[in-house]
Protein backbone atom coordinates (compact mmCIF):
# COMPACT_ATOMS: atom_id res chain seq x y z
CA UNK A 1 0.00 0.00 0.00
CA UNK A 2 1.40 3.35 -1.00
CA UNK A 3 0.62 6.75 0.41
CA UNK A 4 0.67 10.00 -1.44
CA UNK A 5 1.23 13.47 -0.08
CA UNK A 6 -0.53 16.40 -1.66
CA UNK A 7 1.11 19.74 -2.11
CA UNK A 8 -0.91 22.96 -2.01
CA UNK A 9 -1.76 24.62 -5.26
CA UNK A 10 -0.20 27.95 -6.14
CA UNK A 11 -3.38 29.79 -5.13
CA UNK A 12 -3.60 27.95 -1.83
CA UNK A 13 0.05 28.65 -1.12
CA UNK A 14 -0.45 32.33 -1.78
CA UNK A 15 -3.40 32.34 0.63
CA UNK A 16 -1.29 30.65 3.29
CA UNK A 17 1.53 33.14 2.75
CA UNK A 18 -0.88 36.05 2.94
CA UNK A 19 -2.17 34.80 6.29
CA UNK A 20 1.25 34.79 7.94
CA UNK A 21 1.41 38.52 8.73
CA UNK A 22 -2.18 38.84 10.02
CA UNK A 23 -1.63 35.85 12.31
CA UNK A 24 1.53 37.43 13.64
CA UNK A 25 0.68 41.15 13.61
CA UNK A 26 -3.10 41.10 13.53
CA UNK A 27 -3.29 43.16 16.71
CA UNK A 28 -1.39 45.99 15.01
CA UNK A 29 -3.67 45.97 11.96
CA UNK A 30 -6.67 46.28 14.30
CA UNK A 31 -4.98 49.08 16.26
CA UNK A 32 -4.18 50.93 13.04
CA UNK A 33 -7.80 50.68 11.91
CA UNK A 34 -9.00 51.91 15.30
CA UNK A 35 -6.59 54.86 15.28
CA UNK A 36 -7.65 55.81 11.76
CA UNK A 37 -11.30 55.74 12.84
CA UNK A 38 -10.46 58.21 15.61
CA UNK A 39 -9.84 60.82 12.91
CA UNK A 40 -13.62 61.22 12.73
CA UNK A 41 -13.53 62.85 16.17
CA UNK A 42 -9.90 63.93 16.18
CA UNK A 43 -10.61 67.56 17.06
CA UNK A 44 -12.68 66.39 20.02
CA UNK A 45 -9.71 64.36 21.24
CA UNK A 46 -7.38 67.34 20.86
CA UNK A 47 -9.80 69.81 22.45
CA UNK A 48 -10.53 67.57 25.43
CA UNK A 49 -6.89 66.48 25.76
CA UNK A 50 -5.63 70.09 25.94
CA UNK A 51 -8.66 72.18 26.91
CA UNK A 52 -9.79 70.12 29.89
CA UNK A 53 -6.46 70.18 31.76
CA UNK A 54 -6.02 73.86 30.93
CA UNK A 55 -9.40 74.74 32.44
CA UNK A 56 -8.86 72.52 35.49
CA UNK A 57 -5.41 73.90 36.22
CA UNK A 58 -6.56 77.49 35.69
CA UNK A 59 -9.57 76.97 37.95
CA UNK A 60 -7.56 75.29 40.68
CA UNK A 61 -4.21 77.06 40.36
CA UNK A 62 -5.58 80.58 39.96
CA UNK A 63 -8.98 80.08 41.53
CA UNK A 64 -9.52 77.57 44.33
CA UNK A 65 -5.91 77.64 45.56
CA UNK A 66 -6.18 81.39 46.20
CA UNK A 67 -8.82 80.76 48.91
CA UNK A 68 -6.77 78.16 50.80
CA UNK A 69 -4.87 79.71 53.68
CA UNK A 70 -3.24 76.47 54.86
CA UNK A 71 -1.64 73.56 53.05
CA UNK A 72 -3.78 70.45 52.70
CA UNK A 73 -0.93 68.08 51.89
CA UNK A 74 2.53 67.25 53.11
CA UNK A 75 5.55 65.99 51.23
CA UNK A 76 8.84 64.66 52.58
CA UNK A 77 10.17 68.23 52.66
CA UNK A 78 7.12 69.87 54.20
CA UNK A 79 3.87 71.43 52.89
CA UNK A 80 3.03 71.14 49.19
CA UNK A 81 1.24 73.70 47.03
CA UNK A 82 -2.37 72.74 46.43
CA UNK A 83 -2.10 72.75 42.63
CA UNK A 84 1.00 70.53 42.87
CA UNK A 85 -0.95 68.12 45.06
CA UNK A 86 -4.02 68.00 42.84
CA UNK A 87 -2.38 67.98 39.39
CA UNK A 88 -1.22 64.31 39.32
CA UNK A 89 -4.68 63.12 40.35
CA UNK A 90 -6.31 65.20 37.62
CA UNK A 91 -3.98 63.64 35.06
CA UNK A 92 -4.87 60.14 36.26
CA UNK A 93 -8.57 60.94 36.13
CA UNK A 94 -8.22 62.24 32.58
CA UNK A 95 -6.56 59.01 31.46
CA UNK A 96 -9.26 56.95 33.18
CA UNK A 97 -11.88 59.13 31.47
CA UNK A 98 -10.41 58.22 28.07
CA UNK A 99 -10.68 54.54 29.02
CA UNK A 100 -14.30 55.15 29.99
CA UNK A 101 -14.95 56.60 26.54
CA UNK A 102 -13.15 53.94 24.50
CA UNK A 103 -14.05 50.81 26.45
CA UNK A 104 -17.80 51.28 26.86
CA UNK A 105 -20.02 52.31 23.96
CA UNK A 106 -17.21 51.91 21.42
CA UNK A 107 -16.72 48.26 22.39
CA UNK A 108 -20.42 47.52 22.39
CA UNK A 109 -20.70 49.22 19.00
CA UNK A 110 -18.12 46.84 17.61
CA UNK A 111 -20.32 43.90 18.56
CA UNK A 112 -23.85 45.23 18.14
CA UNK A 113 -24.44 48.46 16.21
CA UNK A 114 -21.59 48.75 13.70
CA UNK A 115 -20.41 45.13 14.08
CA UNK A 116 -16.84 46.12 13.27
CA UNK A 117 -15.29 43.13 15.00
CA UNK A 118 -16.84 40.41 12.87
CA UNK A 119 -14.96 41.11 9.64
CA UNK A 120 -11.51 40.83 11.29
CA UNK A 121 -12.76 37.76 13.11
CA UNK A 122 -13.43 36.11 9.73
CA UNK A 123 -9.77 36.68 8.82
CA UNK A 124 -6.67 35.08 10.38
CA UNK A 125 -6.87 37.71 13.16
CA UNK A 126 -7.81 35.94 16.39
CA UNK A 127 -10.22 37.37 18.99
CA UNK A 128 -7.42 37.97 21.55
CA UNK A 129 -5.48 39.86 18.86
CA UNK A 130 -8.60 41.87 18.10
CA UNK A 131 -9.00 42.79 21.76
CA UNK A 132 -5.31 43.66 21.99
CA UNK A 133 -5.57 45.97 18.98
CA UNK A 134 -8.49 47.82 20.54
CA UNK A 135 -6.47 48.25 23.73
CA UNK A 136 -3.35 49.46 21.89
CA UNK A 137 -5.37 52.13 20.07
CA UNK A 138 -6.87 53.30 23.36
CA UNK A 139 -3.38 53.42 24.90
CA UNK A 140 -2.36 55.77 22.10
CA UNK A 141 -5.18 58.16 22.94
CA UNK A 142 -4.54 57.90 26.68
CA UNK A 143 -0.85 58.63 26.17
CA UNK A 144 -1.63 61.72 24.10
CA UNK A 145 -3.98 63.01 26.80
CA UNK A 146 -1.54 62.25 29.63
CA UNK A 147 1.42 63.87 27.85
CA UNK A 148 -0.62 66.99 27.07
CA UNK A 149 -1.73 67.15 30.69
CA UNK A 150 1.84 66.76 31.94
CA UNK A 151 3.12 69.50 29.63
CA UNK A 152 0.57 71.89 31.09
CA UNK A 153 1.46 70.78 34.63
CA UNK A 154 5.07 71.76 33.94
CA UNK A 155 3.95 75.07 32.42
CA UNK A 156 1.93 75.82 35.58
CA UNK A 157 4.82 74.86 37.85
CA UNK A 158 2.73 72.03 39.29
CA UNK A 159 5.51 69.42 39.23
CA UNK A 160 8.05 69.24 42.01
CA UNK A 161 10.67 67.32 40.04
CA UNK A 162 10.08 67.53 36.26
CA UNK A 163 12.69 64.82 35.59
CA UNK A 164 11.17 61.99 37.62
CA UNK A 165 7.80 63.47 36.71
CA UNK A 166 8.33 62.37 33.13
CA UNK A 167 7.08 58.95 34.23
CA UNK A 168 3.73 60.36 35.37
CA UNK A 169 2.04 60.03 31.92
CA UNK A 170 2.98 56.33 31.87
CA UNK A 171 1.39 55.88 35.28
CA UNK A 172 -1.70 57.58 33.87
CA UNK A 173 -1.86 55.03 31.06
CA UNK A 174 -1.54 52.21 33.60
CA UNK A 175 -4.39 53.73 35.63
CA UNK A 176 -6.52 53.85 32.49
CA UNK A 177 -5.81 50.18 31.80
CA UNK A 178 -6.45 49.16 35.41
CA UNK A 179 -9.90 50.73 35.19
CA UNK A 180 -10.61 50.24 31.51
CA UNK A 181 -9.76 46.58 30.91
CA UNK A 182 -12.31 45.23 33.42
CA UNK A 183 -14.84 47.67 31.95
CA UNK A 184 -13.92 46.44 28.47
CA UNK A 185 -14.64 42.85 29.53
CA UNK A 186 -18.00 43.96 30.92
CA UNK A 187 -18.85 45.94 27.79
CA UNK A 188 -18.05 42.98 25.55
CA UNK A 189 -20.45 40.81 27.55
CA UNK A 190 -23.44 43.12 27.14
CA UNK A 191 -25.95 42.22 24.43
CA UNK A 192 -28.31 45.21 24.76
CA UNK A 193 -27.90 48.77 26.03
CA UNK A 194 -30.26 49.26 28.95
CA UNK A 195 -28.45 52.10 30.63
CA UNK A 196 -25.63 50.00 32.08
CA UNK A 197 -22.92 52.44 31.04
CA UNK A 198 -24.81 55.37 32.55
CA UNK A 199 -24.83 53.45 35.83
CA UNK A 200 -21.10 52.82 35.56
CA UNK A 201 -20.53 56.53 34.91
CA UNK A 202 -22.71 57.64 37.80
CA UNK A 203 -22.00 55.05 40.47
CA UNK A 204 -18.43 53.95 39.65
CA UNK A 205 -16.51 56.62 37.74
CA UNK A 206 -17.92 59.70 39.47
CA UNK A 207 -17.52 58.45 43.09
CA UNK A 208 -14.05 57.21 42.17
CA UNK A 209 -13.16 60.72 40.95
CA UNK A 210 -14.62 62.50 43.99
CA UNK A 211 -13.57 60.16 46.81
CA UNK A 212 -10.15 58.88 45.73
CA UNK A 213 -8.07 61.59 47.35
CA UNK A 214 -8.22 63.71 44.22
CA UNK A 215 -8.81 67.07 45.90
CA UNK A 216 -7.69 66.25 49.44
CA UNK A 217 -5.69 63.46 51.13
CA UNK A 218 -7.61 60.22 51.46
CA UNK A 219 -7.01 60.02 55.21
CA UNK A 220 -9.09 63.19 55.66
CA UNK A 221 -12.13 61.45 54.17
CA UNK A 222 -14.56 59.78 56.61
CA UNK A 223 -13.46 56.23 57.32
CA UNK A 224 -16.71 54.89 55.89
CA UNK A 225 -15.71 56.27 52.45
CA UNK A 226 -11.99 55.57 52.45
CA UNK A 227 -12.51 52.08 50.98
CA UNK A 228 -13.49 53.75 47.70
CA UNK A 229 -9.94 55.04 47.40
CA UNK A 230 -8.40 51.72 48.39
CA UNK A 231 -10.10 49.93 45.48
CA UNK A 232 -9.78 52.87 43.07
CA UNK A 233 -7.05 52.89 40.41
CA UNK A 234 -7.25 56.70 40.48
CA UNK A 235 -6.01 56.84 44.08
CA UNK A 236 -3.24 54.30 43.61
CA UNK A 237 -2.03 56.02 40.44
CA UNK A 238 -2.33 59.49 42.02
CA UNK A 239 -0.15 58.43 44.94
CA UNK A 240 2.49 57.15 42.53
CA UNK A 241 2.27 60.38 40.54
CA UNK A 242 2.68 62.48 43.67
CA UNK A 243 5.67 60.41 44.76
CA UNK A 244 7.26 60.99 41.34
CA UNK A 245 6.47 64.71 41.49
CA UNK A 246 7.49 65.72 45.01
CA UNK A 247 8.05 62.55 47.01
CA UNK A 248 5.91 60.33 49.21
CA UNK A 249 4.13 61.86 52.17
CA UNK A 250 5.09 60.63 55.65
CA UNK A 251 3.29 57.38 56.45
CA UNK A 252 2.19 56.83 52.84
CA UNK A 253 1.77 53.38 51.31
CA UNK A 254 4.88 52.11 49.49
CA UNK A 255 4.92 52.99 45.81
CA UNK A 256 5.54 49.33 44.96
CA UNK A 257 2.27 48.36 46.63
CA UNK A 258 0.30 50.92 44.61
CA UNK A 259 2.00 49.68 41.44
CA UNK A 260 1.21 46.04 42.27
CA UNK A 261 -2.48 46.86 42.73
CA UNK A 262 -2.65 48.62 39.36
CA UNK A 263 -0.84 45.79 37.57
CA UNK A 264 -3.14 43.23 39.18
CA UNK A 265 -6.26 45.13 38.10
CA UNK A 266 -4.98 45.55 34.55
CA UNK A 267 -3.81 41.94 34.31
CA UNK A 268 -7.06 40.42 35.53
CA UNK A 269 -9.08 42.78 33.33
CA UNK A 270 -6.98 41.94 30.28
CA UNK A 271 -7.43 38.19 30.76
CA UNK A 272 -11.17 38.58 31.24
CA UNK A 273 -11.49 40.83 28.19
CA UNK A 274 -9.62 38.35 25.99
CA UNK A 275 -11.85 35.50 27.15
CA UNK A 276 -15.08 37.42 26.66
CA UNK A 277 -14.00 38.51 23.16
CA UNK A 278 -13.19 34.90 22.28
CA UNK A 279 -16.46 33.55 23.63
CA UNK A 280 -18.51 36.27 21.92
CA UNK A 281 -16.84 35.95 18.51
CA UNK A 282 -16.36 32.18 18.43
CA UNK A 283 -19.50 31.21 20.29
Secondary structure in CASP SS format (residue, H / E / C, confidence):
PFRMAT SS
TARGET T0000
AUTHOR 0000-0000-0000
METHOD secondary structure of the structure
MODEL  1
X C 1.00
X C 1.00
X C 1.00
X C 1.00
X C 1.00
X C 1.00
X C 1.00
X C 1.00
X C 1.00
X H 1.00
X H 1.00
X H 1.00
X H 1.00
X H 1.00
X H 1.00
X H 1.00
X H 1.00
X H 1.00
X H 1.00
X H 1.00
X H 1.00
X H 1.00
X H 1.00
X H 1.00
X H 1.00
X H 1.00
X H 1.00
X H 1.00
X H 1.00
X H 1.00
X H 1.00
X H 1.00
X H 1.00
X H 1.00
X H 1.00
X H 1.00
X H 1.00
X H 1.00
X H 1.00
X H 1.00
X H 1.00
X H 1.00
X H 1.00
X H 1.00
X H 1.00
X H 1.00
X H 1.00
X H 1.00
X H 1.00
X H 1.00
X H 1.00
X H 1.00
X H 1.00
X H 1.00
X H 1.00
X H 1.00
X H 1.00
X H 1.00
X H 1.00
X H 1.00
X H 1.00
X C 1.00
X C 1.00
X H 1.00
X H 1.00
X H 1.00
X H 1.00
X C 1.00
X C 1.00
X C 1.00
X C 1.00
X C 1.00
X C 1.00
X E 1.00
X E 1.00
X C 1.00
X C 1.00
X E 1.00
X E 1.00
X C 1.00
X C 1.00
X H 1.00
X H 1.00
X H 1.00
X H 1.00
X H 1.00
X H 1.00
X H 1.00
X H 1.00
X H 1.00
X H 1.00
X H 1.00
X H 1.00
X H 1.00
X H 1.00
X H 1.00
X H 1.00
X H 1.00
X H 1.00
X H 1.00
X H 1.00
X H 1.00
X C 1.00
X C 1.00
X H 1.00
X H 1.00
X H 1.00
X H 1.00
X H 1.00
X H 1.00
X H 1.00
X C 1.00
X C 1.00
X C 1.00
X C 1.00
X C 1.00
X H 1.00
X H 1.00
X H 1.00
X H 1.00
X H 1.00
X C 1.00
X C 1.00
X C 1.00
X C 1.00
X C 1.00
X H 1.00
X H 1.00
X H 1.00
X H 1.00
X H 1.00
X H 1.00
X H 1.00
X H 1.00
X H 1.00
X H 1.00
X H 1.00
X H 1.00
X H 1.00
X H 1.00
X H 1.00
X H 1.00
X H 1.00
X H 1.00
X H 1.00
X H 1.00
X H 1.00
X H 1.00
X H 1.00
X H 1.00
X H 1.00
X H 1.00
X H 1.00
X H 1.00
X H 1.00
X C 1.00
X C 1.00
X C 1.00
X C 1.00
X C 1.00
X C 1.00
X C 1.00
X C 1.00
X H 1.00
X H 1.00
X H 1.00
X H 1.00
X H 1.00
X H 1.00
X H 1.00
X H 1.00
X H 1.00
X H 1.00
X H 1.00
X H 1.00
X H 1.00
X H 1.00
X H 1.00
X H 1.00
X H 1.00
X H 1.00
X H 1.00
X H 1.00
X H 1.00
X H 1.00
X H 1.00
X H 1.00
X H 1.00
X H 1.00
X C 1.00
X C 1.00
X C 1.00
X C 1.00
X C 1.00
X C 1.00
X H 1.00
X H 1.00
X H 1.00
X H 1.00
X H 1.00
X H 1.00
X H 1.00
X H 1.00
X H 1.00
X H 1.00
X H 1.00
X H 1.00
X H 1.00
X H 1.00
X H 1.00
X C 1.00
X C 1.00
X C 1.00
X C 1.00
X C 1.00
X C 1.00
X C 1.00
X H 1.00
X H 1.00
X H 1.00
X C 1.00
X C 1.00
X H 1.00
X H 1.00
X H 1.00
X H 1.00
X H 1.00
X H 1.00
X H 1.00
X H 1.00
X C 1.00
X C 1.00
X H 1.00
X H 1.00
X H 1.00
X H 1.00
X H 1.00
X H 1.00
X H 1.00
X H 1.00
X H 1.00
X H 1.00
X H 1.00
X H 1.00
X H 1.00
X H 1.00
X C 1.00
X C 1.00
X C 1.00
X C 1.00
X C 1.00
X C 1.00
X C 1.00
X C 1.00
X H 1.00
X H 1.00
X H 1.00
X H 1.00
X H 1.00
X H 1.00
X H 1.00
X H 1.00
X H 1.00
X H 1.00
X H 1.00
X H 1.00
X H 1.00
X H 1.00
X H 1.00
X H 1.00
X H 1.00
X H 1.00
X H 1.00
X H 1.00
X H 1.00
X H 1.00
X H 1.00
X H 1.00
X H 1.00
X H 1.00
X H 1.00
X H 1.00
X C 1.00
END
